[in-house]
Amino acid sequence: MSFLFILLATASLFAQIEQGVVRIKLSESKAAMLQNTKVSKSGAGYLRTGDVSLDVAFAECKANGLKRVFRHGGKFEAKHRKHGLHLWYEISFDKGVSVSSAVAAFAKLSDVQVSEPIHEKAIIGYHPMKMKEIFSLSTEADDPQYSNQWHYNNTGQTGGTVDADVDLPEAWNLETGNSDIIVAVTDGGIDVDHEDLAANMWVNTAEIPGNGIDDDGNGYVDDINGYGFGDNSGTIPADPHGTHVGGTVAAVTNNGIGVAGVAGGSGSGDGVRLMSCAAFGANGVGGFAETYIYGADMGAVISQNSWGYTNPGVFEQAVLDAIDYFIAEAGFDESGNPDGPMQGGIVIFAAGNDGLDAEWYPGIYEPVLAVGGTDHNDGEYTSSNRGDWVEMAAPAVDVVSTTPGNTYSSFTGTSMACPHVSGVAGLIISQNLGNITPTQVWARLVQTTDPLPGLEFFGSGILNAFAAFLQDDGVAPEAIVDLAVAS
């Protein structure tokens, strides 16, 4: 019985993984050897380095390809090495060899710290809904579809409970966002040319568009608004999910167009900036770990994530190492000097839509802030994952935001809850520019929620943007009164 259980557990663990590839983290000495060795192939076509233990493992799994998981960081390489990113390698091998046997072949080597498969990942499922009739606004933000955004200001317009929202108009009376704040969105690509997003897209001014050169020496070519990690290209494909998530964070507010973003500014493109890290590409999916390194290196201090693994209990150490890098290094330049609006980063994840209390990574990872979902009555979004690892909740049902091609749609899922929290994090940092820590931002978000009686599995309660500005953490907020969207 015990042997059968182990077999079944192992089969489940390796049920949804990428075939023909594993990742290993080497010791410092073995990585240095590999870096200074000319890798060749044997007569049978297997990798050969001259290192006996590695070559035996390569032959055992019929390895035919080798590359660094984290590409050379250019001007950031020294900082990457400080965090051991250069120790990670990805090995390709014959798909006729089982991934479990390949993982085992490298795991038994004394100079291999970690040997792991690449698990299947997915955009956290969402449900598109039919768009409602458009209503014009006469007060507050003048975006035509603002009144449909019950999640910001619930007047009962969708049949829900009045004030079952995140109290955003009250928060906007204090802060609407700041273009010094960059939010890295690991997701499908954001429509960077969308009429309601373009003014708040992050632009890498050190890169010359379309010349095929890494002008700024960061290891990426033509990365103007972020990077297409899934396709390994500077081109970012417009994706409905990524565009919707980005719009909730920072669609341009009060511009007379479309919808309002949580931290979208006052109407003149002065909101937080969106950096699109498109791990779900037009032709491929991948590069998740690199998105966090890129985001931190290029100035983001908030990492927005509405993706997860397709099985509970599985994770990739390479991704967790990268998340740790973002938390530690965001807001610092290549030399480690402070150069951002906050030193250190905050990583925010959607809890997922499986309706289960299980160990869903990366949301369950302790340094990550996980967000569950509620409806327009401050009730449970029943498909939301839950558990003592979920820190808080935000609106997840019938959330209105941007979609590709200058369109707007209503989606449902914890994917839609998460960017509300990322947006409010952007507002908090905007109000306390250079004078707040990630720990304080986390505390303001989690400790100022509205309690949800009976829904304690959603952490401290539902996001309250206004209350987050009233938290006494020793940071003196500045009074801001000259805002176009003041209530």
DOLUMZA-638118 format. One record per residue (C-alpha): residue number from 0; x, y, z. Coordinates in Angstrom, 1 decimal, padded with zeros to 4 digits. Layout:
N
<r NUM; <X; Y; Z>>
...
This chain:
487
<r 0; <000.0; 000.0; 000.0>>
<r 1; <002.8; 002.4; 000.9>>
<r 2; <004.6; 001.7; -002.3>>
<r 3; <001.4; 002.2; -004.3>>
<r 4; <000.8; 005.6; -002.6>>
<r 5; <004.4; 006.7; -003.4>>
<r 6; <003.8; 005.7; -007.1>>
<r 7; <000.5; 007.6; -007.3>>
<r 8; <002.0; 010.7; -005.6>>
<r 9; <004.9; 010.7; -007.9>>
<r 10; <002.6; 010.2; -011.0>>
<r 11; <000.5; 013.2; -009.8>>
<r 12; <003.6; 015.3; -009.2>>
<r 13; <004.8; 014.8; -012.7>>
<r 14; <001.4; 014.7; -014.4>>
<r 15; <001.5; 018.2; -015.9>>
<r 16; <005.1; 019.0; -016.7>>
<r 17; <007.0; 020.1; -019.8>>
<r 18; <008.6; 017.0; -021.5>>
<r 19; <012.2; 016.8; -022.5>>
<r 20; <013.6; 019.5; -020.2>>
<r 21; <014.7; 019.9; -016.6>>
<r 22; <016.4; 022.7; -014.6>>
<r 23; <019.3; 022.3; -012.3>>
<r 24; <021.1; 024.7; -009.8>>
<r 25; <024.8; 023.9; -009.6>>
<r 26; <027.4; 024.6; -006.9>>
<r 27; <029.5; 027.7; -007.5>>
<r 28; <032.5; 025.6; -008.4>>
<r 29; <030.7; 023.5; -010.9>>
<r 30; <029.0; 026.5; -012.5>>
<r 31; <032.4; 028.2; -012.9>>
<r 32; <033.8; 025.0; -014.5>>
<r 33; <030.8; 024.9; -016.9>>
<r 34; <031.2; 028.6; -017.8>>
<r 35; <034.8; 028.1; -018.8>>
<r 36; <034.3; 024.8; -020.7>>
<r 37; <033.6; 024.4; -024.3>>
<r 38; <030.5; 022.1; -024.4>>
<r 39; <030.6; 019.6; -027.2>>
<r 40; <028.6; 016.5; -028.2>>
<r 41; <029.5; 012.8; -028.2>>
<r 42; <029.3; 010.6; -031.2>>
<r 43; <025.8; 009.7; -030.0>>
<r 44; <024.8; 013.4; -029.9>>
<r 45; <024.8; 013.8; -026.2>>
<r 46; <026.3; 016.8; -024.4>>
<r 47; <029.9; 016.4; -023.2>>
<r 48; <031.8; 018.8; -020.9>>
<r 49; <034.8; 016.7; -019.7>>
<r 50; <033.3; 016.6; -016.2>>
<r 51; <032.8; 012.9; -015.6>>
<r 52; <029.7; 013.2; -013.3>>
<r 53; <027.9; 015.6; -015.5>>
<r 54; <028.7; 013.7; -018.6>>
<r 55; <027.4; 010.5; -017.2>>
<r 56; <024.1; 012.2; -016.3>>
<r 57; <023.9; 013.9; -019.7>>
<r 58; <024.4; 010.5; -021.4>>
<r 59; <021.8; 008.8; -019.1>>
<r 60; <019.1; 011.2; -020.1>>
<r 61; <020.3; 011.7; -023.7>>
<r 62; <020.9; 015.5; -023.1>>
<r 63; <021.2; 017.5; -026.3>>
<r 64; <020.9; 021.2; -025.2>>
<r 65; <022.1; 023.4; -022.4>>
<r 66; <021.4; 027.1; -021.6>>
<r 67; <021.3; 029.4; -018.6>>
<r 68; <017.8; 029.8; -017.1>>
<r 69; <018.6; 033.5; -016.5>>
<r 70; <020.3; 035.0; -019.5>>
<r 71; <023.5; 037.1; -019.1>>
<r 72; <022.3; 040.3; -017.3>>
<r 73; <024.6; 042.7; -019.1>>
<r 74; <025.2; 045.6; -016.8>>
<r 75; <023.2; 043.8; -014.1>>
<r 76; <025.2; 040.6; -014.3>>
<r 77; <027.2; 041.2; -011.1>>
<r 78; <024.0; 041.7; -009.1>>
<r 79; <022.5; 038.6; -010.6>>
<r 80; <025.6; 036.6; -009.5>>
<r 81; <025.3; 037.9; -006.0>>
<r 82; <021.9; 036.2; -005.9>>
<r 83; <023.2; 033.0; -007.5>>
<r 84; <021.1; 033.3; -010.7>>
<r 85; <024.1; 032.2; -012.8>>
<r 86; <024.0; 028.8; -011.1>>
<r 87; <020.7; 027.8; -012.8>>
<r 88; <020.8; 025.8; -016.1>>
<r 89; <018.1; 024.3; -018.3>>
<r 90; <018.9; 021.0; -019.9>>
<r 91; <017.0; 019.7; -023.0>>
<r 92; <017.0; 015.9; -023.6>>
<r 93; <015.4; 013.2; -025.6>>
<r 94; <011.6; 013.2; -025.0>>
<r 95; <011.7; 009.4; -024.9>>
<r 96; <013.4; 009.7; -021.6>>
<r 97; <011.0; 010.3; -018.6>>
<r 98; <011.3; 013.6; -016.8>>
<r 99; <011.4; 011.9; -013.5>>
<r 100; <014.4; 009.8; -014.4>>
<r 101; <016.2; 012.9; -015.8>>
<r 102; <015.5; 014.8; -012.5>>
<r 103; <016.8; 011.8; -010.5>>
<r 104; <019.9; 011.5; -012.7>>
<r 105; <021.0; 015.1; -011.8>>
<r 106; <019.6; 015.1; -008.2>>
<r 107; <022.1; 012.4; -007.2>>
<r 108; <025.1; 014.6; -008.2>>
<r 109; <026.9; 016.2; -005.2>>
<r 110; <027.4; 019.5; -007.1>>
<r 111; <023.7; 019.9; -008.0>>
<r 112; <021.8; 021.8; -005.4>>
<r 113; <018.4; 021.6; -007.1>>
<r 114; <017.0; 019.3; -009.9>>
<r 115; <013.5; 020.1; -010.9>>
<r 116; <011.0; 019.7; -013.7>>
<r 117; <009.2; 022.7; -015.4>>
<r 118; <005.5; 022.5; -014.3>>
<r 119; <002.6; 023.6; -016.4>>
<r 120; <001.4; 027.1; -015.7>>
<r 121; <-001.8; 028.9; -016.8>>
<r 122; <-003.4; 032.3; -016.7>>
<r 123; <-005.8; 032.0; -013.8>>
<r 124; <-009.1; 031.2; -015.4>>
<r 125; <-011.5; 034.0; -016.0>>
<r 126; <-015.1; 034.2; -017.3>>
<r 127; <-015.8; 036.9; -019.9>>
<r 128; <-019.3; 038.5; -019.5>>
<r 129; <-021.5; 040.5; -021.8>>
<r 130; <-020.8; 044.2; -021.6>>
<r 131; <-023.5; 046.4; -020.1>>
<r 132; <-025.0; 049.5; -021.5>>
<r 133; <-022.6; 052.5; -021.3>>
<r 134; <-023.5; 055.3; -018.9>>
<r 135; <-022.0; 058.8; -018.8>>
<r 136; <-020.8; 060.2; -015.6>>
<r 137; <-021.6; 063.7; -014.2>>
<r 138; <-019.4; 063.5; -011.1>>
<r 139; <-016.1; 062.0; -010.1>>
<r 140; <-014.1; 060.4; -012.9>>
<r 141; <-015.5; 061.2; -016.3>>
<r 142; <-014.6; 057.9; -017.9>>
<r 143; <-017.8; 056.8; -019.7>>
<r 144; <-017.9; 053.3; -018.2>>
<r 145; <-016.9; 054.3; -014.7>>
<r 146; <-020.4; 053.8; -013.5>>
<r 147; <-020.2; 050.2; -014.5>>
<r 148; <-017.1; 049.7; -012.3>>
<r 149; <-019.2; 048.8; -009.2>>
<r 150; <-016.0; 047.4; -007.7>>
<r 151; <-014.7; 051.0; -007.2>>
<r 152; <-017.9; 052.7; -006.1>>
<r 153; <-020.9; 050.4; -005.5>>
<r 154; <-024.2; 052.3; -005.6>>
<r 155; <-026.2; 049.2; -006.2>>
<r 156; <-026.0; 049.7; -010.0>>
<r 157; <-025.6; 046.0; -010.6>>
<r 158; <-028.1; 044.9; -008.0>>
<r 159; <-025.5; 044.5; -005.3>>
<r 160; <-025.1; 046.0; -001.9>>
<r 161; <-024.4; 049.7; -001.7>>
<r 162; <-020.8; 050.4; -000.6>>
<r 163; <-019.7; 046.8; -001.2>>
<r 164; <-016.6; 048.1; -003.0>>
<r 165; <-013.0; 049.2; -002.3>>
<r 166; <-013.8; 052.9; -001.4>>
<r 167; <-011.8; 054.2; -004.3>>
<r 168; <-013.3; 057.6; -004.9>>
<r 169; <-012.5; 058.5; -001.3>>
<r 170; <-008.9; 057.4; -001.9>>
<r 171; <-008.6; 059.4; -005.1>>
<r 172; <-009.3; 062.5; -003.0>>
<r 173; <-005.9; 061.8; -001.5>>
<r 174; <-003.9; 060.3; -004.4>>
<r 175; <-004.4; 059.1; -008.0>>
<r 176; <-001.0; 057.7; -008.8>>
<r 177; <002.5; 058.8; -009.8>>
<r 178; <004.4; 058.0; -013.0>>
<r 179; <007.5; 057.2; -011.0>>
<r 180; <005.8; 054.0; -009.9>>
<r 181; <006.2; 051.0; -012.2>>
<r 182; <004.1; 047.9; -012.0>>
<r 183; <005.5; 044.8; -013.7>>
<r 184; <002.6; 042.7; -015.0>>
<r 185; <003.6; 039.0; -015.5>>
<r 186; <000.7; 037.8; -017.6>>
<r 187; <-000.4; 037.7; -021.2>>
<r 188; <000.7; 040.8; -023.1>>
<r 189; <-000.9; 044.2; -022.5>>
<r 190; <-002.2; 046.0; -025.6>>
<r 191; <000.4; 048.8; -025.4>>
<r 192; <-001.4; 050.9; -028.0>>
<r 193; <-004.8; 050.8; -026.3>>
<r 194; <-006.5; 054.2; -026.3>>
<r 195; <-007.0; 054.0; -022.5>>
<r 196; <-003.6; 052.5; -021.6>>
<r 197; <-000.9; 054.0; -023.9>>
<r 198; <-000.4; 057.1; -021.9>>
<r 199; <000.3; 055.0; -018.8>>
<r 200; <002.6; 052.4; -020.4>>
<r 201; <006.1; 052.2; -019.2>>
<r 202; <008.6; 053.2; -021.9>>
<r 203; <012.3; 052.2; -021.9>>
<r 204; <013.8; 055.4; -023.2>>
<r 205; <017.3; 053.9; -023.3>>
<r 206; <016.2; 051.5; -026.0>>
<r 207; <015.8; 052.4; -029.7>>
<r 208; <012.7; 050.7; -031.1>>
<r 209; <013.2; 048.2; -033.9>>
<r 210; <016.9; 048.3; -034.4>>
<r 211; <017.7; 044.8; -033.2>>
<r 212; <020.3; 046.0; -030.7>>
<r 213; <020.4; 045.8; -027.0>>
<r 214; <021.0; 049.6; -026.7>>
<r 215; <020.8; 049.8; -022.9>>
<r 216; <022.9; 046.7; -022.2>>
<r 217; <020.3; 044.9; -020.0>>
<r 218; <020.4; 041.6; -022.0>>
<r 219; <017.2; 042.3; -024.0>>
<r 220; <016.7; 043.6; -027.5>>
<r 221; <014.0; 046.1; -028.4>>
<r 222; <012.3; 046.0; -025.0>>
<r 223; <010.3; 049.2; -025.3>>
<r 224; <007.3; 048.6; -023.1>>
<r 225; <008.5; 045.4; -021.4>>
<r 226; <009.3; 042.1; -023.1>>
<r 227; <007.6; 039.1; -024.7>>
<r 228; <009.1; 036.4; -022.5>>
<r 229; <006.9; 033.6; -023.9>>
<r 230; <008.1; 034.3; -027.4>>
<r 231; <011.5; 035.7; -026.5>>
<r 232; <010.9; 038.8; -028.4>>
<r 233; <010.6; 042.6; -027.8>>
<r 234; <007.2; 042.4; -029.5>>
<r 235; <004.4; 042.2; -027.0>>
<r 236; <001.2; 040.5; -028.3>>
<r 237; <-002.0; 042.0; -027.0>>
<r 238; <-003.8; 039.5; -024.8>>
<r 239; <-007.4; 039.9; -023.4>>
<r 240; <-006.4; 038.7; -019.9>>
<r 241; <-003.2; 040.8; -019.6>>
<r 242; <-004.9; 043.8; -021.1>>
<r 243; <-007.8; 043.5; -018.7>>
<r 244; <-005.5; 043.1; -015.7>>
<r 245; <-003.4; 046.1; -016.8>>
<r 246; <-006.5; 048.3; -017.2>>
<r 247; <-007.6; 047.6; -013.6>>
<r 248; <-004.2; 048.7; -012.3>>
<r 249; <-003.7; 051.8; -014.5>>
<r 250; <-006.2; 052.6; -017.3>>
<r 251; <-006.0; 056.3; -017.6>>
<r 252; <-008.5; 057.8; -015.2>>
<r 253; <-010.6; 060.9; -015.9>>
<r 254; <-009.6; 061.2; -019.6>>
<r 255; <-013.2; 060.9; -020.9>>
<r 256; <-012.4; 057.5; -022.5>>
<r 257; <-013.4; 054.0; -021.5>>
<r 258; <-012.8; 053.0; -017.9>>
<r 259; <-010.8; 054.2; -014.9>>
<r 260; <-007.8; 052.5; -013.4>>
<r 261; <-007.1; 052.2; -009.7>>
<r 262; <-003.9; 054.1; -010.0>>
<r 263; <-004.5; 055.6; -013.4>>
<r 264; <-003.8; 059.3; -012.5>>
<r 265; <-005.9; 062.4; -012.8>>
<r 266; <-006.4; 062.4; -016.6>>
<r 267; <-003.2; 063.5; -018.2>>
<r 268; <-001.2; 060.2; -018.3>>
<r 269; <000.2; 060.8; -014.8>>
<r 270; <-000.7; 057.5; -013.4>>
<r 271; <001.5; 054.6; -012.4>>
<r 272; <003.3; 052.9; -015.3>>
<r 273; <002.6; 049.5; -016.7>>
<r 274; <005.5; 047.2; -017.7>>
<r 275; <004.2; 044.3; -019.7>>
<r 276; <006.1; 041.0; -018.9>>
<r 277; <004.3; 038.7; -021.4>>
<r 278; <005.1; 035.2; -020.2>>
<r 279; <002.1; 034.0; -022.1>>
<r 280; <003.0; 034.9; -025.7>>
<r 281; <001.4; 034.6; -029.1>>
<r 282; <003.4; 031.4; -029.9>>
<r 283; <004.9; 030.2; -026.6>>
<r 284; <004.7; 030.2; -022.9>>
<r 285; <007.7; 030.6; -020.7>>
<r 286; <010.3; 032.9; -019.1>>
<r 287; <008.3; 033.3; -015.9>>
<r 288; <011.4; 033.4; -013.6>>
<r 289; <013.1; 036.0; -015.8>>
<r 290; <010.1; 038.3; -015.6>>
<r 291; <010.9; 039.1; -012.0>>
<r 292; <014.6; 039.8; -012.6>>
<r 293; <013.7; 042.0; -015.6>>
<r 294; <011.1; 043.9; -013.6>>
<r 295; <013.3; 044.6; -010.7>>
<r 296; <016.3; 045.6; -012.9>>
<r 297; <014.2; 048.0; -015.0>>
<r 298; <012.6; 049.9; -012.2>>
<r 299; <009.4; 048.2; -011.1>>
<r 300; <008.7; 048.0; -007.4>>
<r 301; <005.3; 046.2; -007.7>>
<r 302; <004.9; 042.8; -009.3>>
<r 303; <001.3; 042.0; -010.4>>
<r 304; <000.6; 038.3; -011.0>>
<r 305; <-002.7; 036.6; -012.1>>
<r 306; <-001.2; 033.2; -013.1>>
<r 307; <-000.5; 030.0; -011.3>>
<r 308; <000.4; 026.3; -011.6>>
<r 309; <-002.3; 023.9; -012.8>>
<r 310; <-001.7; 021.4; -009.9>>
<r 311; <-001.7; 022.2; -006.1>>
<r 312; <001.5; 021.6; -004.2>>
<r 313; <003.9; 022.0; -007.1>>
<r 314; <006.4; 024.8; -007.6>>
<r 315; <009.7; 025.7; -009.2>>
<r 316; <012.6; 026.8; -007.1>>
<r 317; <013.9; 028.9; -010.0>>
<r 318; <010.7; 031.0; -009.9>>
<r 319; <010.8; 031.3; -006.1>>
<r 320; <014.5; 032.4; -006.3>>
<r 321; <013.5; 035.0; -008.9>>
<r 322; <010.6; 036.3; -006.7>>
<r 323; <013.1; 036.7; -003.9>>
<r 324; <015.3; 038.7; -006.2>>
<r 325; <012.5; 041.1; -007.0>>
<r 326; <011.6; 041.6; -003.3>>
<r 327; <015.3; 042.3; -002.4>>
<r 328; <016.5; 044.3; -005.5>>
<r 329; <013.6; 046.3; -006.8>>
<r 330; <014.3; 050.0; -006.4>>
<r 331; <018.1; 049.6; -006.7>>
<r 332; <020.3; 050.2; -009.7>>
<r 333; <022.9; 047.9; -011.2>>
<r 334; <025.5; 048.9; -008.5>>
<r 335; <023.1; 048.3; -005.7>>
<r 336; <022.4; 052.0; -005.0>>
<r 337; <018.9; 053.2; -004.2>>
<r 338; <017.3; 054.7; -007.4>>
<r 339; <013.6; 054.0; -007.1>>
<r 340; <010.5; 055.3; -005.3>>
<r 341; <010.8; 052.5; -002.8>>
<r 342; <013.7; 050.2; -001.9>>
<r 343; <012.7; 046.6; -002.2>>
<r 344; <009.6; 045.2; -004.0>>
<r 345; <006.2; 043.8; -003.2>>
<r 346; <004.9; 040.7; -005.1>>
<r 347; <001.1; 040.2; -005.3>>
<r 348; <-000.6; 037.0; -006.6>>
<r 349; <-004.2; 036.0; -007.4>>
<r 350; <-005.2; 033.0; -005.2>>
<r 351; <-006.7; 031.1; -008.1>>
<r 352; <-010.2; 029.9; -009.2>>
<r 353; <-010.3; 026.3; -008.2>>
<r 354; <-012.6; 026.8; -005.2>>
<r 355; <-010.3; 024.8; -003.0>>
<r 356; <-008.3; 025.1; 000.2>>
<r 357; <-005.0; 023.6; -001.1>>
<r 358; <-001.4; 024.7; -001.5>>
<r 359; <-001.5; 026.7; -004.6>>
<r 360; <001.9; 028.2; -005.6>>
<r 361; <003.2; 030.8; -006.1>>
<r 362; <000.4; 032.4; -004.0>>
<r 363; <001.1; 030.3; -001.0>>
<r 364; <004.8; 031.3; -001.0>>
<r 365; <005.3; 033.2; 002.3>>
<r 366; <006.9; 036.4; 000.9>>
<r 367; <004.0; 036.8; -001.6>>
<r 368; <000.7; 038.6; -000.9>>
<r 369; <-002.2; 036.4; -002.0>>
<r 370; <-005.6; 037.8; -003.0>>
<r 371; <-009.0; 036.0; -002.9>>
<r 372; <-012.2; 037.2; -004.6>>
<r 373; <-015.6; 038.7; -003.6>>
<r 374; <-018.8; 039.7; -005.4>>
<r 375; <-020.9; 042.9; -005.4>>
<r 376; <-022.4; 042.0; -002.1>>
<r 377; <-019.1; 041.5; -000.3>>
<r 378; <-019.9; 037.8; -000.5>>
<r 379; <-017.6; 035.0; -001.4>>
<r 380; <-016.7; 034.5; -005.1>>
<r 381; <-017.3; 030.8; -004.8>>
<r 382; <-014.6; 029.7; -007.2>>
<r 383; <-011.9; 031.5; -005.4>>
<r 384; <-009.2; 029.4; -003.7>>
<r 385; <-009.0; 030.0; 000.0>>
<r 386; <-007.0; 029.1; 003.1>>
<r 387; <-004.9; 030.5; 005.8>>
<r 388; <-002.3; 031.5; 003.2>>
<r 389; <-004.7; 034.0; 001.5>>
<r 390; <-003.9; 037.5; 003.0>>
<r 391; <-006.9; 039.5; 001.8>>
<r 392; <-009.7; 039.7; -000.8>>
<r 393; <-010.8; 042.2; -003.5>>
<r 394; <-013.7; 042.3; -006.0>>
<r 395; <-013.6; 039.5; -008.5>>
<r 396; <-017.0; 039.2; -010.2>>
<r 397; <-018.1; 041.2; -013.2>>
<r 398; <-015.1; 043.5; -013.2>>
<r 399; <-015.0; 046.0; -016.0>>
<r 400; <-011.7; 046.9; -017.7>>
<r 401; <-009.8; 047.3; -021.0>>
<r 402; <-009.5; 044.6; -023.7>>
<r 403; <-007.4; 044.6; -026.9>>
<r 404; <-008.3; 046.9; -029.8>>
<r 405; <-009.7; 049.8; -027.8>>
<r 406; <-012.5; 047.6; -026.4>>
<r 407; <-013.8; 047.0; -022.9>>
<r 408; <-015.2; 043.9; -021.2>>
<r 409; <-016.4; 042.5; -018.0>>
<r 410; <-014.4; 039.5; -016.6>>
<r 411; <-014.8; 037.4; -013.5>>
<r 412; <-012.0; 035.7; -011.5>>
<r 413; <-009.4; 036.2; -008.8>>
<r 414; <-007.3; 037.4; -011.7>>
<r 415; <-009.5; 040.5; -011.6>>
<r 416; <-009.3; 040.9; -007.8>>
<r 417; <-005.5; 040.9; -007.7>>
<r 418; <-004.8; 044.0; -009.8>>
<r 419; <-007.1; 046.1; -007.5>>
<r 420; <-004.6; 045.4; -004.7>>
<r 421; <-001.6; 046.1; -007.0>>
<r 422; <-003.2; 049.4; -008.0>>
<r 423; <-003.8; 050.4; -004.4>>
<r 424; <-000.2; 049.5; -003.6>>
<r 425; <000.7; 051.9; -006.3>>
<r 426; <-001.4; 054.6; -004.7>>
<r 427; <000.2; 054.1; -001.3>>
<r 428; <003.7; 054.3; -002.7>>
<r 429; <002.7; 057.3; -004.8>>
<r 430; <001.6; 059.2; -001.7>>
<r 431; <004.7; 058.3; 000.2>>
<r 432; <007.3; 058.5; -002.6>>
<r 433; <010.7; 057.5; -001.3>>
<r 434; <009.4; 057.4; 002.3>>
<r 435; <007.9; 053.9; 002.7>>
<r 436; <009.1; 050.3; 002.7>>
<r 437; <007.5; 047.2; 001.2>>
<r 438; <006.7; 045.9; 004.7>>
<r 439; <004.8; 049.1; 005.4>>
<r 440; <002.9; 048.8; 002.1>>
<r 441; <002.0; 045.2; 002.9>>
<r 442; <000.8; 046.2; 006.4>>
<r 443; <-001.3; 049.1; 005.0>>
<r 444; <-003.0; 046.8; 002.6>>
<r 445; <-003.7; 043.9; 004.9>>
<r 446; <-004.4; 045.7; 008.2>>
<r 447; <-006.9; 048.2; 006.8>>
<r 448; <-009.3; 045.8; 005.1>>
<r 449; <-013.0; 045.6; 005.9>>
<r 450; <-013.7; 042.4; 007.8>>
<r 451; <-015.8; 039.7; 006.0>>
<r 452; <-017.7; 037.8; 008.8>>
<r 453; <-017.8; 034.1; 008.0>>
<r 454; <-015.2; 034.4; 005.3>>
<r 455; <-012.1; 034.2; 007.4>>
<r 456; <-010.5; 032.0; 004.8>>
<r 457; <-010.0; 035.2; 002.8>>
<r 458; <-007.5; 036.6; 005.3>>
<r 459; <-008.1; 039.9; 007.0>>
<r 460; <-011.0; 041.0; 004.8>>
<r 461; <-011.7; 043.0; 001.6>>
<r 462; <-009.5; 045.8; 000.3>>
<r 463; <-010.3; 049.3; 001.5>>
<r 464; <-008.3; 051.8; -000.5>>
<r 465; <-009.3; 054.8; 001.6>>
<r 466; <-008.5; 053.2; 004.9>>
<r 467; <-005.0; 052.2; 003.6>>
<r 468; <-004.2; 055.9; 003.6>>
<r 469; <-005.2; 056.4; 007.2>>
<r 470; <-002.9; 053.7; 008.6>>
<r 471; <-000.5; 055.1; 011.2>>
<r 472; <002.8; 053.4; 010.4>>
<r 473; <005.0; 056.4; 011.2>>
<r 474; <004.9; 057.7; 007.6>>
<r 475; <003.4; 061.2; 007.4>>
<r 476; <001.1; 061.5; 004.3>>
<r 477; <001.0; 064.7; 002.4>>
<r 478; <-002.4; 066.3; 001.9>>
<r 479; <-003.3; 066.4; -001.8>>
<r 480; <-006.3; 068.5; -002.7>>
<r 481; <-005.9; 069.7; -006.3>>
<r 482; <-007.2; 066.6; -008.1>>
<r 483; <-009.6; 066.5; -011.1>>
<r 484; <-011.2; 063.4; -009.7>>
<r 485; <-011.7; 064.6; -006.2>>
<r 486; <-015.1; 063.6; -004.8>>
